[in-house]
């Protein structure tokens, strides 16, 4: 046929999520689609070394009487779904059958559909849903930060055993500390002069604080803010609400849609006035850029927000390429082992964090492009934590090898992944005399240090 192509040779595309249609929640139709997709995956197996979903699926097939999917009971599919972290790596880096291929595979969004059905049936537990309330949890944790941080410390065996029994949080999983004041509040209290002589002077941007930076690691935001001010970019910090990634992980698409509308409405006037929107963590950037437009494809404010959004490293690299950076970057001590977070890779923008760090004179940066095994709230749960450590072992091993080679800084675009990697490093063999680093860093914090900007000890 004239003009026909093999679909897999076309640029990957993604369909809108039909979450408001009745068929989306039809269990018989869901099961049929699971069997169609799983059978294709069973015959392909390119994703065997990603998350644990695929080994579980392949084991189900291989141990069935016929060695084929048709002998696997549908009830067993839950284990496959539960292992998915919605990292999108299968869709974007491995699968040859994504649209426009006629097989039309979207494994992560099929897992999302399964969880949406579970949610509608009341099968998502109260403890799991409580963990997704990041704004409520962050506010409470911030108001009682000393007590909350004492209770959540790995060394506090009494409270951590209790949390394991009541909230299903593994007693050994590192949990983020709460800051005493939000990033939004700190920014409001400390106005920054914008450098009028910088090449980028005249640019303006909104820093979307993200729940993690706002409540847990405001130092990341403060570092980004100072870098941008030094380079002539006027910024304003706004945080209407969480991006909804935690709710998405549990299939609560309606809650995500409500958050998308709220944030898009709050930022639309800023975008109309010429502001870029900068997300400080990759999961939130992915939500604003990709997931929200697929959930609300008809919403013009969501579309405009998606088009205006940049990841922080993406923004700084773009500034360097277009206008140039303000002089003053100095070499930093030690090389960097940089983990590229899955949700940064899923944005399909290239290794922007590595590009940014290589703007530092003499920077030695070694990239690690594998999953850390954390997966947001997934990785701290009792049933998942040890699986997550297993998945992240290759990353931890490469980081430990980096220490032996003189790369003393461990960094990840995802702060939670960075902490998880450090935990994994405790379990892999390190060279005699090598000390594990006390903390991991966000790449923007390292870039700030190269400018001589003071960074906070715990972000």
C-alpha positions in Angstrom: 0.0 0.0 0.0 1.4 3.4 -1.0 2.6 5.4 2.0 2.3 2.5 4.4 5.0 2.0 7.0 6.0 -0.5 9.6 4.4 1.1 12.7 7.3 0.5 15.0 9.6 2.7 12.8 7.4 5.8 13.5 8.0 8.0 16.5 6.3 6.6 19.6 3.0 8.2 20.5 0.6 7.8 23.3 -3.2 7.7 23.4 -5.3 9.7 25.8 -6.5 7.7 28.9 -10.2 6.9 28.5 -10.8 6.9 32.3 -14.2 8.5 32.0 -15.6 5.7 29.8 -17.5 2.8 31.3 -15.5 0.2 29.4 -12.3 1.3 31.1 -13.7 -0.3 34.3 -15.3 -3.3 32.7 -13.5 -6.3 34.3 -14.1 -8.7 31.5 -12.7 -6.3 29.0 -9.8 -5.5 31.3 -8.9 -9.2 31.6 -9.1 -9.6 27.8 -6.7 -6.7 27.3 -4.3 -8.0 30.0 -4.2 -11.4 28.3 -3.6 -9.8 24.9 -0.7 -7.6 26.1 0.8 -10.2 28.4 0.9 -12.8 25.7 2.8 -10.4 23.4 5.2 -9.6 26.3 5.6 -13.3 27.0 6.7 -13.8 23.4 9.1 -10.8 23.3 10.8 -10.6 26.8 12.9 -7.5 26.0 11.9 -6.0 29.3 13.2 -8.9 31.4 15.7 -6.7 33.3 13.5 -3.7 34.1 11.1 -3.8 37.1 9.9 -7.0 38.8 6.7 -7.1 36.8 8.2 -8.8 33.8 10.1 -11.6 35.7 6.9 -12.3 37.6 4.9 -12.5 34.4 7.4 -14.7 32.6 7.7 -17.0 35.7 3.9 -17.4 35.6 4.0 -18.5 32.0 7.0 -20.7 32.3 5.7 -22.6 35.4 2.2 -23.1 33.9 1.4 -26.6 32.6 1.8 -25.6 29.0 4.4 -22.9 29.4 1.9 -20.5 27.9 -0.2 -17.6 29.2 -3.5 -19.3 28.5 -2.9 -21.7 31.5 -2.3 -18.8 33.9 -5.2 -17.9 36.1 -6.3 -14.2 36.0 -6.0 -13.9 39.8 -2.2 -14.3 39.4 -2.0 -11.1 37.4 -2.2 -9.0 40.5 1.4 -9.8 41.4 2.5 -8.5 38.0 0.5 -5.3 38.5 1.7 -4.8 42.1 5.3 -4.8 40.9 4.9 -2.0 38.4 6.2 1.4 39.6 4.9 3.3 36.6 8.4 4.3 35.6 7.6 4.2 31.9 10.9 2.6 31.0 9.3 -0.3 29.2 7.2 2.0 27.1 10.0 4.5 26.2 13.2 2.4 26.1 12.3 -1.2 25.4 9.0 -2.0 23.8 8.9 -2.2 20.0 5.1 -2.5 20.0 4.0 0.9 21.3 1.8 3.0 19.1 1.8 3.6 16.2 2.5 -0.1 15.9 -0.7 -2.1 15.3 -0.1 -4.1 18.6 -0.8 -0.8 20.4 1.0 -1.7 23.7 1.1 0.6 26.7 2.0 -1.6 29.6 2.2 1.2 32.3 -1.2 2.6 31.4 -2.7 -0.9 31.4 -1.3 -1.4 35.0 -2.9 2.0 35.8 -6.2 0.8 34.5 -6.1 -2.4 36.7 -5.4 -0.2 39.7 -8.2 2.2 38.8 -10.6 -0.9 38.8 -9.2 -2.0 42.2 -9.8 1.5 43.6 -13.4 1.6 42.3 -14.0 -1.8 44.0 -12.6 -0.5 47.3 -9.5 -2.7 47.2 -6.9 -0.1 47.8 -6.3 0.0 51.6 -6.6 3.0 53.8 -2.9 2.9 54.8 -1.8 2.9 51.2 -4.1 5.8 50.4 -2.9 7.7 53.5 0.6 7.7 52.2 -0.5 9.4 49.0 -1.8 12.5 50.9 1.5 14.3 50.5 0.2 17.8 51.2 -1.5 16.8 54.4 1.4 14.6 55.5 3.9 17.2 54.6 2.1 20.0 56.5 1.8 17.8 59.6 5.4 16.6 59.4 6.6 20.1 59.0 4.7 21.4 62.0 6.1 18.7 64.2 9.4 18.2 62.3 11.7 17.3 65.3 9.2 14.7 66.5 8.4 13.4 63.0 12.0 13.0 62.1 12.8 11.3 65.4 9.9 8.8 64.8 10.8 8.1 61.2 14.5 7.5 61.7 15.7 4.0 60.9 17.4 3.8 64.3 14.1 4.2 66.1 13.1 0.6 66.2 10.0 1.1 68.4 8.2 3.6 66.1 9.4 2.0 62.9 8.1 -1.5 63.9 4.8 0.2 64.7 4.8 2.0 61.3 5.4 -1.4 59.7 2.5 -3.0 61.4 0.0 -0.1 60.9 1.1 1.6 57.6 3.0 -1.3 55.9 6.2 0.8 55.7 9.2 -1.4 56.0 11.1 -0.8 59.2 14.4 -0.5 57.4 13.4 1.8 54.5 15.0 5.3 54.6 12.2 7.9 54.9 12.6 11.5 53.9 13.1 14.0 56.7 10.7 17.0 57.1 11.9 20.5 56.9 10.9 23.0 59.6 9.6 25.5 57.0 8.4 25.0 53.4 10.4 26.1 50.3 7.5 28.4 49.4 7.8 30.2 52.8 11.6 30.4 52.7 11.5 31.9 49.2 9.0 34.5 50.3 11.1 35.5 53.3 14.3 35.9 51.3 13.9 38.0 48.2 16.8 37.6 45.7 18.2 40.3 43.5 18.3 39.3 39.9 21.7 39.9 38.1 21.0 42.5 35.4 24.3 41.9 33.7 23.8 38.2 33.2 23.3 36.9 29.6 19.9 35.5 30.6 18.5 38.7 32.1 14.9 39.3 31.0 13.8 35.7 31.4 11.2 34.9 34.0 10.0 31.6 35.4 7.7 30.1 38.0 9.3 27.4 40.2 6.7 24.8 40.8 7.9 23.8 44.2 6.7 20.1 44.2 5.6 18.4 47.4 9.0 16.9 48.1 11.0 20.0 47.7 8.4 22.1 49.5 8.1 19.9 52.6 11.2 17.8 52.7 14.2 19.2 50.8 13.7 23.0 50.3 17.4 23.3 49.9 17.0 22.0 46.3 14.6 24.8 45.5 16.8 27.4 47.2 19.8 26.3 45.2 17.9 26.4 41.9 16.5 29.9 42.8 20.0 31.3 43.5 21.5 29.8 40.3 18.7 31.3 38.2 18.9 34.7 39.9 22.7 34.8 39.3 22.0 34.1 35.7 19.4 36.9 35.3 16.2 34.8 35.6 13.5 36.3 37.7 11.6 33.6 39.6 8.5 33.2 41.6 7.8 30.1 43.8 4.3 28.7 43.6 2.8 25.5 44.9 -1.0 25.2 44.4 -0.9 21.5 45.2 0.9 18.2 44.6 1.1 16.9 41.0 -0.8 13.7 41.9 1.8 11.1 41.1 1.2 9.3 44.4 -2.5 9.1 43.5 -1.7 8.0 40.0 0.3 5.1 41.4 -2.9 3.8 43.1 -5.2 4.4 40.1 -7.0 7.5 41.5 -7.2 9.3 38.1 -10.0 11.5 39.2 -8.0 12.9 42.0 -5.1 13.5 39.6 -7.4 15.3 37.2 -8.6 17.6 40.0 -5.0 18.5 40.9 -4.1 19.1 37.2 -7.0 21.5 36.8 -6.1 23.4 40.0 -2.4 23.8 39.1 -3.1 24.7 35.5 -5.7 27.3 36.5 -3.3 28.8 39.1 -0.5 29.1 36.6 -2.3 30.1 33.4 -1.9 33.9 34.0 1.8 33.4 34.6 2.2 31.5 31.4 0.2 34.1 29.5 2.6 36.7 30.9 5.6 34.8 29.4 6.8 32.8 32.3 8.3 29.4 31.9 7.3 26.8 34.5 10.2 24.8 36.0 9.6 21.6 37.9 12.2 20.7 40.5 11.8 16.9 40.5 11.5 14.7 37.5 8.3 12.8 38.5 6.4 16.1 38.8 7.9 17.4 35.5 6.7 14.2 33.8 3.2 14.6 35.3 2.9 18.2 34.1 4.3 17.5 30.6 2.9 14.1 29.8 0.4 12.5 32.1 -1.9 15.4 32.7 -2.5 16.1 28.9 -3.4 12.4 28.5 -5.8 12.5 31.4 -7.4 15.9 30.4 -6.7 16.1 26.6 -9.5 18.6 26.1 -8.3 21.1 28.7 -6.5 24.1 27.1 -4.9 25.3 30.3 -3.4 21.8 30.9 -2.1 21.9 27.3 -0.5 25.3 27.7 1.1 24.3 31.0 2.5 21.1 29.5 4.1 23.2 26.7 5.6 25.7 29.1 7.1 23.2 31.6 10.8 22.4 31.8 12.7 20.1 34.1 15.2 22.2 36.2 18.3 20.7 34.5 16.7 21.0 31.1 16.1 24.7 31.8 19.6 25.4 32.9 21.1 23.6 29.9 18.8 25.5 27.6 19.8 28.8 29.2 23.5 27.9 28.7 23.0 27.0 25.0 20.9 30.0 24.1 22.1 32.9 26.1 25.1 31.5 28.0 25.8 31.3 31.7 27.1 33.9 34.1 30.9 33.2 34.7 31.9 31.9 38.1 31.6 28.2 37.9 34.6 26.6 39.7 35.7 22.9 39.8 34.3 20.8 42.5 36.2 18.3 44.6 35.7 14.7 43.6 33.9 13.1 40.6 30.2 12.5 40.5 28.3 9.2 40.0 25.0 10.5 38.5 21.9 8.3 38.5 19.5 9.4 35.8 16.1 9.0 37.3 13.6 6.9 35.3 11.1 9.8 35.2 13.8 12.1 33.9 14.5 9.6 31.1 10.8 9.2 30.5 10.6 12.9 29.5 12.6 12.0 26.4 14.8 15.1 26.8 18.2 13.4 27.0 20.6 13.3 29.9 20.2 16.9 30.9 21.5 16.6 34.4 24.7 15.2 33.1 24.9 17.9 30.5 24.4 20.5 33.2 27.1 19.1 35.5 29.6 18.9 32.6 29.3 22.7 32.3 31.3 22.8 35.5 35.0 23.1 34.6 36.8 19.8 34.9 33.8 17.9 36.1 34.1 14.1 36.0 30.6 12.7 35.6 29.8 9.0 35.3 26.2 8.2 34.3 24.2 5.3 35.7 21.1 4.6 33.5 19.3 1.9 35.5 16.4 1.9 37.9 17.2 2.6 41.5 14.4 0.3 42.6 12.6 2.9 44.7 9.5 3.9 42.7 8.1 6.6 45.0 6.0 5.3 47.9 6.1 1.9 46.3 9.7 1.3 47.4 9.2 1.9 51.2 6.3 -0.6 51.6 6.9 -3.8 53.5 6.2 -6.1 50.5 8.3 -4.1 48.1 11.4 -2.7 49.9 13.6 -5.8 49.5 12.5 -6.2 45.9 13.4 -2.6 45.3 16.9 -3.2 46.8 17.3 -6.2 44.4 16.3 -4.1 41.4 18.6 -1.3 42.4 21.6 -3.5 43.2 23.3 -2.8 39.8 23.0 0.9 40.5 24.4 0.5 44.0 27.3 -1.6 42.7 28.2 1.0 40.1 28.0 3.8 42.7 30.3 1.7 45.0 32.8 1.2 42.2 32.7 4.9 41.6 33.7 5.6 45.1 36.7 3.3 44.7 37.6 5.1 41.5 37.5 8.5 43.3 34.0 9.7 42.4 33.1 10.7 45.9 29.7 12.4 45.1 26.5 10.3 44.7 23.8 12.2 42.9 20.3 11.5 41.5 17.7 13.8 39.9 15.2 12.0 42.2 16.2 12.6 45.9 14.3 9.5 47.0 16.2 7.4 44.5 19.5 8.9 45.8 18.7 7.8 49.4 17.7 4.4 48.2 20.9 4.0 46.3 22.8 4.8 49.5 20.9 2.1 51.3 21.8 -0.3 48.5 25.4 0.6 48.8 25.3 -0.6 52.4 24.7 -4.1 51.1 27.2 -4.3 48.3 30.9 -5.0 48.7 33.0 -1.8 48.8 36.8 -1.5 48.6 38.5 -1.8 52.0 38.9 1.6 53.6 36.2 3.2 51.4 33.7 5.2 53.4 30.1 5.5 52.2 29.0 9.1 51.7 26.8 10.6 54.4 24.2 11.8 51.9 23.3 12.0 48.2 22.8 15.2 46.2 20.5 16.6 43.7 22.5 17.7 40.6 21.3 21.3 41.0 22.8 21.4 44.5 26.1 20.3 43.0 25.8 23.0 40.3 25.1 25.6 43.1 28.2 24.5 45.0 30.3 25.1 41.8 29.0 28.7 41.8 30.0 29.0 45.5 26.4 29.0 46.7 26.1 27.5 50.1 23.8 24.4 50.2 22.1 23.0 53.2 23.4 20.0 55.0 20.1 18.1 54.7 18.6 20.1 51.8 
